[in-house]
């Protein structure tokens, strides 16, 4: 998967980048048809915001999360994306079997 990580009012360190890559690799295990992904991290006063967009073959998935801790926001965002990917895969398989 091709991954683009950017930060808005936050410096994306290698530790944050490695953490994101590990989390998104778990999502990629569920569905091999993921083409690329984009993650934008931003800071507004006390709130850390993470939003991610994944392009699967035939569908775009989007999730966002806000928390006081950047790592918690990343966790919540990747959990939402993971649920969406598994749901997309389940629907795709059930349509094939009908």
PDB file as gemmi writes it, atoms N, CA and C in Angstrom:
CRYST1    1.000    1.000    1.000  90.00  90.00  90.00 P 1                      
ATOM      1  N   UNK A   1       0.850  -1.171   0.000  1.00  0.00           N  
ATOM      2  CA  UNK A   1       0.000   0.000   0.000  1.00  0.00           C  
ATOM      3  C   UNK A   1       0.896   1.236   0.000  1.00  0.00           C  
ATOM      4  N   UNK A   2       0.534   2.175  -0.835  1.00  0.00           N  
ATOM      5  CA  UNK A   2       1.228   3.453  -0.869  1.00  0.00           C  
ATOM      6  C   UNK A   2       0.587   4.358   0.181  1.00  0.00           C  
ATOM      7  N   UNK A   3       1.395   4.945   1.053  1.00  0.00           N  
ATOM      8  CA  UNK A   3       0.873   5.712   2.178  1.00  0.00           C  
ATOM      9  C   UNK A   3       1.443   7.117   2.168  1.00  0.00           C  
ATOM     10  N   UNK A   4       0.566   8.110   2.342  1.00  0.00           N  
ATOM     11  CA  UNK A   4       0.964   9.508   2.409  1.00  0.00           C  
ATOM     12  C   UNK A   4       0.554  10.041   3.778  1.00  0.00           C  
ATOM     13  N   UNK A   5       1.533  10.472   4.577  1.00  0.00           N  
ATOM     14  CA  UNK A   5       1.277  10.992   5.917  1.00  0.00           C  
ATOM     15  C   UNK A   5       1.677  12.459   5.941  1.00  0.00           C  
ATOM     16  N   UNK A   6       0.760  13.317   6.373  1.00  0.00           N  
ATOM     17  CA  UNK A   6       1.072  14.736   6.454  1.00  0.00           C  
ATOM     18  C   UNK A   6       0.558  15.294   7.776  1.00  0.00           C  
ATOM     19  N   UNK A   7       1.131  16.409   8.180  1.00  0.00           N  
ATOM     20  CA  UNK A   7       0.750  17.038   9.434  1.00  0.00           C  
ATOM     21  C   UNK A   7       0.372  18.489   9.221  1.00  0.00           C  
ATOM     22  N   UNK A   8      -0.646  18.927   9.925  1.00  0.00           N  
ATOM     23  CA  UNK A   8      -1.085  20.319   9.878  1.00  0.00           C  
ATOM     24  C   UNK A   8      -0.901  20.896  11.277  1.00  0.00           C  
ATOM     25  N   UNK A   9       0.026  21.791  11.437  1.00  0.00           N  
ATOM     26  CA  UNK A   9       0.410  22.367  12.728  1.00  0.00           C  
ATOM     27  C   UNK A   9       1.021  21.329  13.663  1.00  0.00           C  
ATOM     28  N   UNK A  10       1.564  20.262  13.120  1.00  0.00           N  
ATOM     29  CA  UNK A  10       2.235  19.249  13.914  1.00  0.00           C  
ATOM     30  C   UNK A  10       3.367  18.665  13.071  1.00  0.00           C  
ATOM     31  N   UNK A  11       4.496  18.428  13.706  1.00  0.00           N  
ATOM     32  CA  UNK A  11       5.629  17.803  13.024  1.00  0.00           C  
ATOM     33  C   UNK A  11       5.485  16.289  13.140  1.00  0.00           C  
ATOM     34  N   UNK A  12       5.450  15.618  12.001  1.00  0.00           N  
ATOM     35  CA  UNK A  12       5.290  14.164  11.982  1.00  0.00           C  
ATOM     36  C   UNK A  12       6.676  13.545  12.170  1.00  0.00           C  
ATOM     37  N   UNK A  13       6.908  13.013  13.363  1.00  0.00           N  
ATOM     38  CA  UNK A  13       8.199  12.402  13.664  1.00  0.00           C  
ATOM     39  C   UNK A  13       8.237  10.977  13.118  1.00  0.00           C  
ATOM     40  N   UNK A  14       9.413  10.400  13.133  1.00  0.00           N  
ATOM     41  CA  UNK A  14       9.549   9.025  12.643  1.00  0.00           C  
ATOM     42  C   UNK A  14       8.815   8.042  13.559  1.00  0.00           C  
ATOM     43  N   UNK A  15       8.731   8.351  14.862  1.00  0.00           N  
ATOM     44  CA  UNK A  15       8.013   7.477  15.789  1.00  0.00           C  
ATOM     45  C   UNK A  15       6.518   7.452  15.452  1.00  0.00           C  
ATOM     46  N   UNK A  16       5.940   8.621  15.179  1.00  0.00           N  
ATOM     47  CA  UNK A  16       4.526   8.688  14.805  1.00  0.00           C  
ATOM     48  C   UNK A  16       4.307   7.986  13.473  1.00  0.00           C  
ATOM     49  N   UNK A  17       5.216   8.200  12.531  1.00  0.00           N  
ATOM     50  CA  UNK A  17       5.093   7.570  11.216  1.00  0.00           C  
ATOM     51  C   UNK A  17       5.164   6.045  11.315  1.00  0.00           C  
ATOM     52  N   UNK A  18       6.104   5.535  12.103  1.00  0.00           N  
ATOM     53  CA  UNK A  18       6.223   4.084  12.283  1.00  0.00           C  
ATOM     54  C   UNK A  18       4.986   3.506  12.978  1.00  0.00           C  
ATOM     55  N   UNK A  19       4.448   4.239  13.953  1.00  0.00           N  
ATOM     56  CA  UNK A  19       3.249   3.805  14.654  1.00  0.00           C  
ATOM     57  C   UNK A  19       2.069   3.701  13.684  1.00  0.00           C  
ATOM     58  N   UNK A  20       1.916   4.699  12.831  1.00  0.00           N  
ATOM     59  CA  UNK A  20       0.843   4.685  11.834  1.00  0.00           C  
ATOM     60  C   UNK A  20       1.007   3.537  10.849  1.00  0.00           C  
ATOM     61  N   UNK A  21       2.211   3.294  10.405  1.00  0.00           N  
ATOM     62  CA  UNK A  21       2.469   2.218   9.451  1.00  0.00           C  
ATOM     63  C   UNK A  21       2.112   0.870  10.065  1.00  0.00           C  
ATOM     64  N   UNK A  22       2.512   0.657  11.326  1.00  0.00           N  
ATOM     65  CA  UNK A  22       2.161  -0.604  12.004  1.00  0.00           C  
ATOM     66  C   UNK A  22       0.654  -0.784  12.109  1.00  0.00           C  
ATOM     67  N   UNK A  23      -0.060   0.281  12.460  1.00  0.00           N  
ATOM     68  CA  UNK A  23      -1.510   0.207  12.612  1.00  0.00           C  
ATOM     69  C   UNK A  23      -2.198  -0.053  11.270  1.00  0.00           C  
ATOM     70  N   UNK A  24      -1.722   0.584  10.213  1.00  0.00           N  
ATOM     71  CA  UNK A  24      -2.362   0.418   8.916  1.00  0.00           C  
ATOM     72  C   UNK A  24      -2.000  -0.910   8.262  1.00  0.00           C  
ATOM     73  N   UNK A  25      -0.875  -1.509   8.643  1.00  0.00           N  
ATOM     74  CA  UNK A  25      -0.544  -2.845   8.142  1.00  0.00           C  
ATOM     75  C   UNK A  25      -1.540  -3.878   8.648  1.00  0.00           C  
ATOM     76  N   UNK A  26      -2.078  -3.670   9.846  1.00  0.00           N  
ATOM     77  CA  UNK A  26      -3.089  -4.573  10.388  1.00  0.00           C  
ATOM     78  C   UNK A  26      -4.364  -4.507   9.550  1.00  0.00           C  
ATOM     79  N   UNK A  27      -4.693  -3.323   9.066  1.00  0.00           N  
ATOM     80  CA  UNK A  27      -5.867  -3.170   8.211  1.00  0.00           C  
ATOM     81  C   UNK A  27      -5.630  -3.849   6.869  1.00  0.00           C  
ATOM     82  N   UNK A  28      -4.418  -3.747   6.369  1.00  0.00           N  
ATOM     83  CA  UNK A  28      -4.096  -4.325   5.066  1.00  0.00           C  
ATOM     84  C   UNK A  28      -4.179  -5.854   5.087  1.00  0.00           C  
ATOM     85  N   UNK A  29      -4.017  -6.468   6.244  1.00  0.00           N  
ATOM     86  CA  UNK A  29      -4.149  -7.924   6.346  1.00  0.00           C  
ATOM     87  C   UNK A  29      -5.563  -8.389   6.037  1.00  0.00           C  
ATOM     88  N   UNK A  30      -6.565  -7.536   6.345  1.00  0.00           N  
ATOM     89  CA  UNK A  30      -7.957  -7.908   6.111  1.00  0.00           C  
ATOM     90  C   UNK A  30      -8.331  -7.870   4.636  1.00  0.00           C  
ATOM     91  N   UNK A  31      -7.716  -6.967   3.898  1.00  0.00           N  
ATOM     92  CA  UNK A  31      -8.094  -6.789   2.503  1.00  0.00           C  
ATOM     93  C   UNK A  31      -6.856  -6.408   1.700  1.00  0.00           C  
ATOM     94  N   UNK A  32      -6.482  -7.260   0.759  1.00  0.00           N  
ATOM     95  CA  UNK A  32      -5.275  -7.027  -0.025  1.00  0.00           C  
ATOM     96  C   UNK A  32      -5.505  -6.054  -1.173  1.00  0.00           C  
ATOM     97  N   UNK A  33      -6.753  -5.662  -1.429  1.00  0.00           N  
ATOM     98  CA  UNK A  33      -7.044  -4.787  -2.564  1.00  0.00           C  
ATOM     99  C   UNK A  33      -6.921  -3.306  -2.216  1.00  0.00           C  
ATOM    100  N   UNK A  34      -6.286  -2.965  -1.098  1.00  0.00           N  
ATOM    101  CA  UNK A  34      -6.086  -1.568  -0.732  1.00  0.00           C  
ATOM    102  C   UNK A  34      -4.972  -1.005  -1.600  1.00  0.00           C  
ATOM    103  N   UNK A  35      -5.293   0.059  -2.339  1.00  0.00           N  
ATOM    104  CA  UNK A  35      -4.345   0.635  -3.282  1.00  0.00           C  
ATOM    105  C   UNK A  35      -3.464   1.675  -2.602  1.00  0.00           C  
ATOM    106  N   UNK A  36      -4.080   2.674  -1.971  1.00  0.00           N  
ATOM    107  CA  UNK A  36      -3.293   3.697  -1.297  1.00  0.00           C  
ATOM    108  C   UNK A  36      -4.060   4.275  -0.115  1.00  0.00           C  
ATOM    109  N   UNK A  37      -3.345   5.013   0.707  1.00  0.00           N  
ATOM    110  CA  UNK A  37      -3.939   5.624   1.883  1.00  0.00           C  
ATOM    111  C   UNK A  37      -3.348   6.989   2.146  1.00  0.00           C  
ATOM    112  N   UNK A  38      -4.138   7.843   2.764  1.00  0.00           N  
ATOM    113  CA  UNK A  38      -3.689   9.180   3.112  1.00  0.00           C  
ATOM    114  C   UNK A  38      -4.118   9.473   4.543  1.00  0.00           C  
ATOM    115  N   UNK A  39      -3.181   9.942   5.352  1.00  0.00           N  
ATOM    116  CA  UNK A  39      -3.465  10.275   6.746  1.00  0.00           C  
ATOM    117  C   UNK A  39      -3.036  11.721   6.983  1.00  0.00           C  
ATOM    118  N   UNK A  40      -3.927  12.505   7.589  1.00  0.00           N  
ATOM    119  CA  UNK A  40      -3.632  13.894   7.933  1.00  0.00           C  
ATOM    120  C   UNK A  40      -3.782  14.038   9.438  1.00  0.00           C  
ATOM    121  N   UNK A  41      -2.719  14.492  10.087  1.00  0.00           N  
ATOM    122  CA  UNK A  41      -2.716  14.731  11.530  1.00  0.00           C  
ATOM    123  C   UNK A  41      -2.716  16.234  11.757  1.00  0.00           C  
ATOM    124  N   UNK A  42      -3.541  16.703  12.686  1.00  0.00           N  
ATOM    125  CA  UNK A  42      -3.591  18.135  12.955  1.00  0.00           C  
ATOM    126  C   UNK A  42      -3.804  18.380  14.439  1.00  0.00           C  
ATOM    127  N   UNK A  43      -3.468  19.598  14.861  1.00  0.00           N  
ATOM    128  CA  UNK A  43      -3.610  20.001  16.255  1.00  0.00           C  
ATOM    129  C   UNK A  43      -4.403  21.304  16.294  1.00  0.00           C  
ATOM    130  N   UNK A  44      -5.463  21.339  17.110  1.00  0.00           N  
ATOM    131  CA  UNK A  44      -6.247  22.540  17.363  1.00  0.00           C  
ATOM    132  C   UNK A  44      -6.347  22.719  18.866  1.00  0.00           C  
ATOM    133  N   UNK A  45      -5.652  23.702  19.404  1.00  0.00           N  
ATOM    134  CA  UNK A  45      -5.582  23.970  20.831  1.00  0.00           C  
ATOM    135  C   UNK A  45      -5.218  22.701  21.599  1.00  0.00           C  
ATOM    136  N   UNK A  46      -6.124  22.108  22.379  1.00  0.00           N  
ATOM    137  CA  UNK A  46      -5.827  20.909  23.164  1.00  0.00           C  
ATOM    138  C   UNK A  46      -6.188  19.632  22.420  1.00  0.00           C  
ATOM    139  N   UNK A  47      -6.810  19.718  21.278  1.00  0.00           N  
ATOM    140  CA  UNK A  47      -7.335  18.558  20.571  1.00  0.00           C  
ATOM    141  C   UNK A  47      -6.400  18.112  19.459  1.00  0.00           C  
ATOM    142  N   UNK A  48      -6.149  16.814  19.437  1.00  0.00           N  
ATOM    143  CA  UNK A  48      -5.363  16.181  18.383  1.00  0.00           C  
ATOM    144  C   UNK A  48      -6.359  15.518  17.433  1.00  0.00           C  
ATOM    145  N   UNK A  49      -6.206  15.738  16.153  1.00  0.00           N  
ATOM    146  CA  UNK A  49      -7.171  15.243  15.171  1.00  0.00           C  
ATOM    147  C   UNK A  49      -6.443  14.371  14.151  1.00  0.00           C  
ATOM    148  N   UNK A  50      -6.990  13.195  13.901  1.00  0.00           N  
ATOM    149  CA  UNK A  50      -6.429  12.287  12.894  1.00  0.00           C  
ATOM    150  C   UNK A  50      -7.537  11.908  11.927  1.00  0.00           C  
ATOM    151  N   UNK A  51      -7.249  12.038  10.642  1.00  0.00           N  
ATOM    152  CA  UNK A  51      -8.215  11.612   9.640  1.00  0.00           C  
ATOM    153  C   UNK A  51      -7.491  10.798   8.582  1.00  0.00           C  
ATOM    154  N   UNK A  52      -8.147   9.725   8.165  1.00  0.00           N  
ATOM    155  CA  UNK A  52      -7.541   8.813   7.212  1.00  0.00           C  
ATOM    156  C   UNK A  52      -8.491   8.476   6.082  1.00  0.00           C  
ATOM    157  N   UNK A  53      -7.917   8.314   4.908  1.00  0.00           N  
ATOM    158  CA  UNK A  53      -8.679   7.964   3.719  1.00  0.00           C  
ATOM    159  C   UNK A  53      -7.962   6.805   3.045  1.00  0.00           C  
ATOM    160  N   UNK A  54      -8.704   5.731   2.787  1.00  0.00           N  
ATOM    161  CA  UNK A  54      -8.143   4.540   2.132  1.00  0.00           C  
ATOM    162  C   UNK A  54      -8.904   4.306   0.847  1.00  0.00           C  
ATOM    163  N   UNK A  55      -8.158   4.049  -0.217  1.00  0.00           N  
ATOM    164  CA  UNK A  55      -8.772   3.731  -1.500  1.00  0.00           C  
ATOM    165  C   UNK A  55      -8.617   2.244  -1.762  1.00  0.00           C  
ATOM    166  N   UNK A  56      -9.732   1.512  -1.695  1.00  0.00           N  
ATOM    167  CA  UNK A  56      -9.770   0.100  -2.066  1.00  0.00           C  
ATOM    168  C   UNK A  56     -10.209   0.027  -3.523  1.00  0.00           C  
ATOM    169  N   UNK A  57     -10.047  -1.129  -4.121  1.00  0.00           N  
ATOM    170  CA  UNK A  57     -10.510  -1.268  -5.496  1.00  0.00           C  
ATOM    171  C   UNK A  57     -12.032  -1.184  -5.515  1.00  0.00           C  
ATOM    172  N   UNK A  58     -12.550  -0.068  -6.010  1.00  0.00           N  
ATOM    173  CA  UNK A  58     -13.984   0.107  -6.112  1.00  0.00           C  
ATOM    174  C   UNK A  58     -14.608   0.960  -5.027  1.00  0.00           C  
ATOM    175  N   UNK A  59     -13.873   1.369  -4.014  1.00  0.00           N  
ATOM    176  CA  UNK A  59     -14.486   2.132  -2.931  1.00  0.00           C  
ATOM    177  C   UNK A  59     -13.450   2.967  -2.180  1.00  0.00           C  
ATOM    178  N   UNK A  60     -13.870   4.154  -1.730  1.00  0.00           N  
ATOM    179  CA  UNK A  60     -13.055   5.002  -0.871  1.00  0.00           C  
ATOM    180  C   UNK A  60     -13.643   4.957   0.531  1.00  0.00           C  
ATOM    181  N   UNK A  61     -12.788   4.775   1.530  1.00  0.00           N  
ATOM    182  CA  UNK A  61     -13.224   4.730   2.926  1.00  0.00           C  
ATOM    183  C   UNK A  61     -12.586   5.891   3.670  1.00  0.00           C  
ATOM    184  N   UNK A  62     -13.345   6.513   4.575  1.00  0.00           N  
ATOM    185  CA  UNK A  62     -12.875   7.678   5.311  1.00  0.00           C  
ATOM    186  C   UNK A  62     -13.235   7.532   6.782  1.00  0.00           C  
ATOM    187  N   UNK A  63     -12.308   7.917   7.654  1.00  0.00           N  
ATOM    188  CA  UNK A  63     -12.572   7.924   9.099  1.00  0.00           C  
ATOM    189  C   UNK A  63     -11.791   9.063   9.728  1.00  0.00           C  
ATOM    190  N   UNK A  64     -12.339   9.598  10.795  1.00  0.00           N  
ATOM    191  CA  UNK A  64     -11.641  10.659  11.527  1.00  0.00           C  
ATOM    192  C   UNK A  64     -11.899  10.494  13.015  1.00  0.00           C  
ATOM    193  N   UNK A  65     -10.975  11.026  13.801  1.00  0.00           N  
ATOM    194  CA  UNK A  65     -11.105  10.920  15.243  1.00  0.00           C  
ATOM    195  C   UNK A  65     -10.393  12.099  15.902  1.00  0.00           C  
ATOM    196  N   UNK A  66     -10.927  12.520  17.029  1.00  0.00           N  
ATOM    197  CA  UNK A  66     -10.341  13.626  17.793  1.00  0.00           C  
ATOM    198  C   UNK A  66     -10.181  13.178  19.240  1.00  0.00           C  
ATOM    199  N   UNK A  67      -9.011  13.490  19.825  1.00  0.00           N  
ATOM    200  CA  UNK A  67      -8.740  13.117  21.206  1.00  0.00           C  
ATOM    201  C   UNK A  67      -7.705  14.081  21.770  1.00  0.00           C  
ATOM    202  N   UNK A  68      -7.477  14.024  23.064  1.00  0.00           N  
ATOM    203  CA  UNK A  68      -6.439  14.854  23.674  1.00  0.00           C  
ATOM    204  C   UNK A  68      -5.044  14.320  23.409  1.00  0.00           C  
ATOM    205  N   UNK A  69      -4.937  13.016  23.148  1.00  0.00           N  
ATOM    206  CA  UNK A  69      -3.662  12.373  22.881  1.00  0.00           C  
ATOM    207  C   UNK A  69      -3.633  11.971  21.406  1.00  0.00           C  
ATOM    208  N   UNK A  70      -2.530  12.260  20.718  1.00  0.00           N  
ATOM    209  CA  UNK A  70      -2.437  11.966  19.297  1.00  0.00           C  
ATOM    210  C   UNK A  70      -2.470  10.470  19.029  1.00  0.00           C  
ATOM    211  N   UNK A  71      -1.808   9.684  19.868  1.00  0.00           N  
ATOM    212  CA  UNK A  71      -1.797   8.240  19.678  1.00  0.00           C  
ATOM    213  C   UNK A  71      -3.186   7.638  19.882  1.00  0.00           C  
ATOM    214  N   UNK A  72      -3.962   8.170  20.818  1.00  0.00           N  
ATOM    215  CA  UNK A  72      -5.330   7.694  21.025  1.00  0.00           C  
ATOM    216  C   UNK A  72      -6.209   8.055  19.831  1.00  0.00           C  
ATOM    217  N   UNK A  73      -5.996   9.231  19.250  1.00  0.00           N  
ATOM    218  CA  UNK A  73      -6.748   9.625  18.060  1.00  0.00           C  
ATOM    219  C   UNK A  73      -6.405   8.714  16.880  1.00  0.00           C  
ATOM    220  N   UNK A  74      -5.132   8.354  16.745  1.00  0.00           N  
ATOM    221  CA  UNK A  74      -4.705   7.444  15.677  1.00  0.00           C  
ATOM    222  C   UNK A  74      -5.327   6.071  15.886  1.00  0.00           C  
ATOM    223  N   UNK A  75      -5.333   5.583  17.131  1.00  0.00           N  
ATOM    224  CA  UNK A  75      -5.939   4.281  17.435  1.00  0.00           C  
ATOM    225  C   UNK A  75      -7.417   4.252  17.062  1.00  0.00           C  
ATOM    226  N   UNK A  76      -8.143   5.279  17.463  1.00  0.00           N  
ATOM    227  CA  UNK A  76      -9.577   5.324  17.177  1.00  0.00           C  
ATOM    228  C   UNK A  76      -9.837   5.405  15.672  1.00  0.00           C  
ATOM    229  N   UNK A  77      -9.038   6.193  14.967  1.00  0.00           N  
ATOM    230  CA  UNK A  77      -9.203   6.331  13.524  1.00  0.00           C  
ATOM    231  C   UNK A  77      -8.925   5.018  12.798  1.00  0.00           C  
ATOM    232  N   UNK A  78      -7.858   4.315  13.193  1.00  0.00           N  
ATOM    233  CA  UNK A  78      -7.540   3.047  12.538  1.00  0.00           C  
ATOM    234  C   UNK A  78      -8.567   1.968  12.886  1.00  0.00           C  
ATOM    235  N   UNK A  79      -9.130   2.013  14.095  1.00  0.00           N  
ATOM    236  CA  UNK A  79     -10.188   1.067  14.452  1.00  0.00           C  
ATOM    237  C   UNK A  79     -11.425   1.278  13.572  1.00  0.00           C  
ATOM    238  N   UNK A  80     -11.782   2.529  13.331  1.00  0.00           N  
ATOM    239  CA  UNK A  80     -12.923   2.827  12.468  1.00  0.00           C  
ATOM    240  C   UNK A  80     -12.659   2.355  11.038  1.00  0.00           C  
ATOM    241  N   UNK A  81     -11.459   2.610  10.545  1.00  0.00           N  
ATOM    242  CA  UNK A  81     -11.117   2.158   9.195  1.00  0.00           C  
ATOM    243  C   UNK A  81     -11.128   0.638   9.099  1.00  0.00           C  
ATOM    244  N   UNK A  82     -10.643  -0.021  10.152  1.00  0.00           N  
ATOM    245  CA  UNK A  82     -10.622  -1.480  10.172  1.00  0.00           C  
ATOM    246  C   UNK A  82     -12.032  -2.047  10.095  1.00  0.00           C  
ATOM    247  N   UNK A  83     -12.958  -1.481  10.858  1.00  0.00           N  
ATOM    248  CA  UNK A  83     -14.345  -1.930  10.813  1.00  0.00           C  
ATOM    249  C   UNK A  83     -14.947  -1.718   9.424  1.00  0.00           C  
ATOM    250  N   UNK A  84     -14.635  -0.578   8.807  1.00  0.00           N  
ATOM    251  CA  UNK A  84     -15.174  -0.301   7.480  1.00  0.00           C  
ATOM    252  C   UNK A  84     -14.625  -1.269   6.440  1.00  0.00           C  
ATOM    253  N   UNK A  85     -13.337  -1.596   6.534  1.00  0.00           N  
ATOM    254  CA  UNK A  85     -12.722  -2.518   5.580  1.00  0.00           C  
ATOM    255  C   UNK A  85     -13.308  -3.910   5.729  1.00  0.00           C  
ATOM    256  N   UNK A  86     -13.481  -4.382   6.961  1.00  0.00           N  
ATOM    257  CA  UNK A  86     -14.054  -5.719   7.159  1.00  0.00           C  
ATOM    258  C   UNK A  86     -15.507  -5.760   6.697  1.00  0.00           C  
ATOM    259  N   UNK A  87     -16.261  -4.685   6.921  1.00  0.00           N  
ATOM    260  CA  UNK A  87     -17.648  -4.629   6.464  1.00  0.00           C  
ATOM    261  C   UNK A  87     -17.706  -4.623   4.932  1.00  0.00           C  
ATOM    262  N   UNK A  88     -16.813  -3.871   4.305  1.00  0.00           N  
ATOM    263  CA  UNK A  88     -16.751  -3.833   2.839  1.00  0.00           C  
ATOM    264  C   UNK A  88     -16.411  -5.211   2.278  1.00  0.00           C  
ATOM    265  N   UNK A  89     -15.473  -5.884   2.920  1.00  0.00           N  
ATOM    266  CA  UNK A  89     -15.080  -7.220   2.467  1.00  0.00           C  
ATOM    267  C   UNK A  89     -16.234  -8.210   2.651  1.00  0.00           C  
ATOM    268  N   UNK A  90     -16.946  -8.112   3.770  1.00  0.00           N  
ATOM    269  CA  UNK A  90     -18.082  -8.999   4.023  1.00  0.00           C  
ATOM    270  C   UNK A  90     -19.175  -8.794   2.987  1.00  0.00           C  
ATOM    271  N   UNK A  91     -19.486  -7.546   2.658  1.00  0.00           N  
ATOM    272  CA  UNK A  91     -20.509  -7.262   1.655  1.00  0.00           C  
ATOM    273  C   UNK A  91     -20.080  -7.757   0.275  1.00  0.00           C  
ATOM    274  N   UNK A  92     -18.814  -7.577  -0.033  1.00  0.00           N  
ATOM    275  CA  UNK A  92     -18.294  -8.005  -1.332  1.00  0.00           C  
ATOM    276  C   UNK A  92     -18.387  -9.525  -1.473  1.00  0.00           C  
ATOM    277  N   UNK A  93     -18.068 -10.261  -0.415  1.00  0.00           N  
ATOM    278  CA  UNK A  93     -18.129 -11.726  -0.450  1.00  0.00           C  
ATOM    279  C   UNK A  93     -19.584 -12.187  -0.506  1.00  0.00           C  
ATOM    280  N   UNK A  94     -20.478 -11.551   0.257  1.00  0.00           N  
ATOM    281  CA  UNK A  94     -21.878 -11.991   0.268  1.00  0.00           C  
ATOM    282  C   UNK A  94     -22.541 -11.731  -1.091  1.00  0.00           C  
ATOM    283  N   UNK A  95     -22.175 -10.673  -1.788  1.00  0.00           N  
ATOM    284  CA  UNK A  95     -22.730 -10.412  -3.117  1.00  0.00           C  
ATOM    285  C   UNK A  95     -22.253 -11.452  -4.117  1.00  0.00           C  
ATOM    286  N   UNK A  96     -21.039 -11.902  -3.940  1.00  0.00           N  
ATOM    287  CA  UNK A  96     -20.480 -12.906  -4.838  1.00  0.00           C  
ATOM    288  C   UNK A  96     -21.195 -14.249  -4.687  1.00  0.00           C  
ATOM    289  N   UNK A  97     -21.651 -14.564  -3.476  1.00  0.00           N  
ATOM    290  CA  UNK A  97     -22.289 -15.842  -3.205  1.00  0.00           C  
ATOM    291  C   UNK A  97     -23.779 -15.861  -3.521  1.00  0.00           C  
ATOM    292  N   UNK A  98     -24.371 -14.699  -3.799  1.00  0.00           N  
ATOM    293  CA  UNK A  98     -25.805 -14.665  -4.091  1.00  0.00           C  
ATOM    294  C   UNK A  98     -26.112 -15.124  -5.482  1.00  0.00           C  
TER     295      UNK A  98                                                      
END                                                                             
